[in-house]
Every structure is written in C-alpha cells, then in structure tokens.
C-alpha cells in the first residue's frame, strides 16, 4: 500500500510557486522553440506534482489512482455527459435564435476532429487533473482546510496558471480581457467545486480527467468556423465561460454540493 505522508503548508507553497512560475513563463512563450513552450506549459502541473510526490516527501497514498467506478457509476456518467449536454444546449439555443450556424458537413468534421484529437487532449487533461485533483485537493484536505475554502483555493491557482497562456494568444477570446478573465474565474470556481466534490466522493481524480478531457476534445473543434460559426460567443459558445454553459456549470456544482451523499460541510469533510 502506498504511504500517505503528512501534508505541509511549505510544500503547498512550493508547489504553487513552481506550477504558476513555470506554467506562466511557458504559457507566455507558448509558441516558442517550435512548440516546446506549449508542451512545457501543458506538462508543468504533471512535472511539478511528480517532483513533490517523489522528492519533497508527499508520497503517493492520497494520489487517487483507483477509479472507484463500480461504487460510483453516476459520477462517471455525469463526468462523461456534462459538457456534451451543456455545449449542445448552448449551441442549440443559439441556433434557434439564428446566432449559431452549423456549416455543411459539420457532423463528419466534428467526428474526425474528436477522434484524432482525443488521445492528445486526454493526456493534457491528465496532466492537469493529476495535479489539481490528484495532488492539491487531497494535500489541502490533509491539512484540515474546510471543503469550500479548499475548492476555492484550487480554483484560484488553476485560474492563475492559465493567465500567461491566454495572454500569449491575442485571438483566444473576442471578449474584453477583464470580462473574459472574470467569467473564466467563475467557471473555474464552478468546475473546481464540482470536480472537488467528485474527488471527495470517489477518492479519485479520474472523473475530473474524463470531464476535462471531454470538454476540451469537443470545445476546440466546436470553436472552429469551418464547423460552426457563432455570432454571439459571449452567450452561446462551446466554452465554460460562455453564459449558457456557465449557468449550467454553476447549477451542476450547486446540485453536487447539496447532495447529501457528496456534500462536505463548511467545517470539513463528512
């Protein structure tokens, strides 16, 4: 059995400084050195977590490798379907209002993009969730940080890790950057709460990997004008910060938080 070592705030601070420092420097240079900047950005949470687990005394006992699928099939089904449903809802409402147009042959193009992109995107999702839900969440819980502050702190660090990446790509969003970062932060809080509840319920980071991977696998092609054009991206885009999807994420997080079987009181875990 893997050993669970006592958590230390010193290690949390070291982890945060390293992951934000490396992630933002690499993110700001995302396209540098023939894409190596982007690769370092994507892998930075994984590499820092490996360093903390292997060399900083954190051990592996609370990493959450066991999926717990048989005991919690509902969590995994929700993780698999959440973003397809929310993206379909946003795009469908937009299409009904004539501000979203699907291009000819969009179904085949989307299927090909998903099939070819999924393996790489799932690796990206694993790199992040192995760190946010596989390291940061359980280490903070071990320190006795109550559930809601714990999820919020993870959201802040997760959000801040993305800043350099977003700033390196002028076309990343059509929204004013202050508005985008605000909406993006709200989305991060909702997802961190939802994924944190799943982590606490199953003892595993795999539901977050699945939800994160499915979201990115679908979102990237659904933001391609050759597949779908969106005249009002603020409300109807297939992105977590778009208003329709964001409202659904907040509702899903609230429902997960309030379910008796998965709720964590403000004074600690059940």
C-alpha positions in Angstrom: 0.0 0.0 0.0 1.3 3.4 -0.9 2.3 5.6 2.0 0.4 8.7 2.8 2.8 11.3 4.2 1.6 14.2 6.4 0.9 17.3 4.4 2.8 20.5 4.9 2.0 24.1 4.0 5.6 24.6 3.0 5.1 22.0 0.2 1.8 23.7 -0.9 3.6 27.0 -1.2 6.5 25.4 -3.1 4.0 23.6 -5.4 2.1 26.8 -6.1 5.2 28.9 -6.8 6.6 26.3 -9.1 3.5 25.5 -11.1 2.5 29.1 -11.5 6.0 30.2 -12.3 6.8 27.5 -14.9 3.2 27.5 -16.2 3.0 31.2 -16.8 6.5 31.6 -18.2 5.9 28.7 -20.6 2.4 29.9 -21.3 3.6 33.4 -22.3 6.0 31.6 -24.7 3.5 29.0 -25.8 4.6 29.1 -29.5 8.4 29.4 -28.8 11.1 26.9 -29.7 8.8 25.1 -32.2 6.1 24.5 -29.7 8.2 23.4 -26.8 6.9 26.3 -24.8 3.4 25.0 -25.2 4.5 21.4 -24.3 6.2 22.7 -21.1 3.0 24.7 -20.2 0.8 21.7 -20.6 3.1 19.3 -18.7 4.1 21.8 -16.0 1.4 20.6 -13.4 2.4 17.0 -14.0 6.1 17.6 -13.7 5.8 19.7 -10.6 3.5 17.1 -9.0 5.9 14.3 -9.7 8.6 16.4 -8.1 6.6 16.9 -5.0 5.5 13.3 -4.7 8.9 11.8 -5.4 11.3 14.3 -3.8 9.5 16.5 -1.4 8.2 13.8 0.9 4.5 13.9 -0.1 4.3 10.3 -1.0 1.6 8.6 -3.1 -1.0 7.4 -0.7 -3.6 10.0 -1.4 -2.9 10.4 -5.2 -6.3 8.9 -6.1 -5.3 6.4 -8.8 -8.1 3.9 -8.0 -11.1 5.0 -10.1 -13.9 3.8 -7.8 -16.0 3.3 -10.9 -18.1 0.4 -9.7 -19.1 2.2 -6.5 -19.8 5.5 -8.2 -21.1 4.9 -11.7 -23.3 8.0 -11.5 -20.3 10.3 -11.0 -18.6 8.9 -14.1 -21.7 9.1 -16.2 -22.1 12.7 -15.2 -18.5 13.4 -15.9 -18.9 11.9 -19.4 -22.1 13.7 -20.4 -21.9 17.0 -18.6 -20.1 19.0 -21.2 -21.7 17.4 -24.3 -25.1 18.3 -22.8 -24.1 21.9 -21.9 -22.4 22.5 -25.2 -25.4 21.1 -27.1 -27.7 23.3 -25.0 -25.7 26.5 -25.7 -25.3 25.9 -29.4 -28.9 24.6 -29.8 -30.4 27.8 -28.2 -28.0 29.9 -30.3 -29.1 28.0 -33.5 -32.8 28.6 -32.5 -32.1 32.3 -32.2 -30.1 32.3 -35.5 -26.9 33.4 -34.0 -25.2 30.0 -34.4 -24.9 28.4 -37.8 -23.6 24.8 -38.4 -21.6 24.5 -41.6 -22.3 21.9 -44.2 -20.7 18.6 -43.2 -20.2 19.7 -39.7 -21.1 16.3 -38.2 -18.4 14.5 -40.1 -15.8 17.2 -39.5 -16.6 17.2 -35.8 -16.4 13.4 -35.5 -13.0 13.4 -37.3 -11.6 16.2 -35.1 -12.8 14.4 -31.9 -11.3 11.0 -33.0 -8.0 12.5 -34.0 -7.7 14.9 -31.1 -9.0 12.9 -28.2 -5.7 11.0 -27.4 -3.6 14.1 -27.1 -6.3 16.1 -25.3 -6.8 13.4 -22.7 -3.1 13.5 -22.0 -3.4 17.2 -21.4 -6.3 16.7 -19.1 -4.5 14.0 -17.2 -1.5 16.4 -16.7 -3.8 19.0 -15.1 -6.1 16.8 -13.1 -3.3 14.6 -11.8 -2.2 17.8 -10.1 -5.3 19.8 -9.2 -7.4 16.9 -8.0 -4.7 14.3 -7.6 -2.3 16.4 -5.5 -3.6 19.8 -4.5 -7.1 18.8 -3.3 -6.0 15.9 -1.1 -3.0 17.7 0.3 -5.1 20.6 1.3 -7.7 18.3 2.8 -5.0 16.6 4.8 -4.0 20.0 6.2 -7.6 20.3 7.5 -8.7 23.1 5.2 -12.5 23.1 5.0 -14.2 22.0 1.8 -15.4 25.3 0.4 -12.2 27.2 1.0 -10.2 24.3 -0.3 -12.1 24.2 -3.6 -11.9 28.0 -3.9 -8.1 27.9 -3.4 -7.7 25.2 -6.0 -9.8 27.4 -8.4 -7.6 30.4 -7.8 -4.4 28.5 -8.5 -5.9 26.7 -11.5 -7.2 30.0 -13.0 -3.9 31.8 -12.4 -2.0 29.0 -14.1 -3.9 29.9 -17.4 -3.1 33.6 -17.4 0.1 33.5 -19.4 -1.4 31.0 -21.9 -4.3 33.3 -22.6 -2.2 36.4 -22.9 0.1 34.7 -25.4 -2.8 34.3 -27.9 -4.4 37.6 -28.9 -7.3 35.7 -30.7 -8.0 33.4 -27.8 -11.2 35.3 -27.0 -13.3 38.0 -28.7 -14.3 39.4 -25.3 -12.6 42.2 -23.5 -9.9 40.6 -21.4 -11.2 41.8 -18.0 -14.6 40.4 -18.8 -13.2 37.2 -20.1 -11.0 36.6 -17.0 -13.9 37.4 -14.7 -16.2 34.9 -16.4 -13.4 32.4 -16.7 -12.7 32.6 -13.0 -16.4 32.0 -12.2 -16.3 28.9 -14.5 -13.1 27.7 -12.7 -14.8 28.1 -9.3 -17.8 26.1 -10.5 -15.6 23.3 -12.0 -13.3 23.2 -9.0 -16.2 22.8 -6.7 -17.8 20.1 -8.9 -14.6 18.2 -9.5 -13.6 18.6 -5.8 -16.9 17.0 -4.7 -16.3 14.2 -7.2 -12.8 13.7 -5.9 -14.0 13.5 -2.3 -16.9 11.2 -3.2 -14.8 8.7 -5.3 -11.4 9.2 -3.8 -10.1 9.5 -7.3 -9.1 12.2 -9.8 -10.3 10.2 -12.8 -13.8 11.7 -13.0 -12.2 15.1 -13.4 -9.9 13.8 -16.1 -12.9 12.5 -18.0 -14.9 15.7 -17.7 -11.9 17.9 -18.5 -10.8 15.8 -21.5 -14.3 15.5 -23.0 -14.8 19.3 -22.6 -11.6 20.2 -24.4 -12.0 17.4 -27.0 -15.3 18.9 -28.0 -14.7 22.6 -27.4 -11.7 23.0 -29.7 -13.4 21.8 -32.9 -16.7 23.5 -31.9 -14.8 26.8 -31.9 -13.7 26.3 -35.5 -15.5 28.4 -38.0 -15.3 25.5 -40.5 -17.6 23.5 -38.2 -19.8 26.2 -36.6 -19.9 30.0 -36.6 -21.1 31.8 -33.6 -22.3 35.4 -33.8 -22.7 35.8 -30.0 -19.8 34.0 -28.4 -20.5 35.7 -25.0 -23.7 33.7 -24.5 -23.6 30.6 -26.8 -20.1 29.4 -27.5 -19.0 25.9 -26.5 -16.8 27.3 -23.7 -17.1 27.1 -19.9 -17.2 30.9 -19.6 -20.0 31.3 -22.2 -23.1 32.3 -20.3 -25.3 29.4 -21.1 -22.6 26.8 -20.4 -21.5 28.8 -17.3 -25.1 28.8 -15.9 -25.2 25.0 -16.4 -21.9 24.5 -14.7 -22.9 26.6 -11.7 -26.2 24.7 -11.4 -24.3 21.3 -11.7 -21.9 22.4 -9.0 -24.7 23.6 -6.7 -26.6 20.3 -7.1 -23.4 18.2 -6.4 -22.6 20.3 -3.4 -26.1 19.9 -1.9 -26.5 16.2 -2.5 -26.3 14.6 1.0 -24.1 11.8 -0.2 -21.4 14.2 -1.6 -21.8 17.3 0.4 -18.9 18.5 2.5 -19.8 20.8 5.4 -18.1 24.1 5.7 -16.3 22.7 8.7 -14.7 19.8 7.0 -15.3 16.6 5.1 -18.1 14.2 6.0 
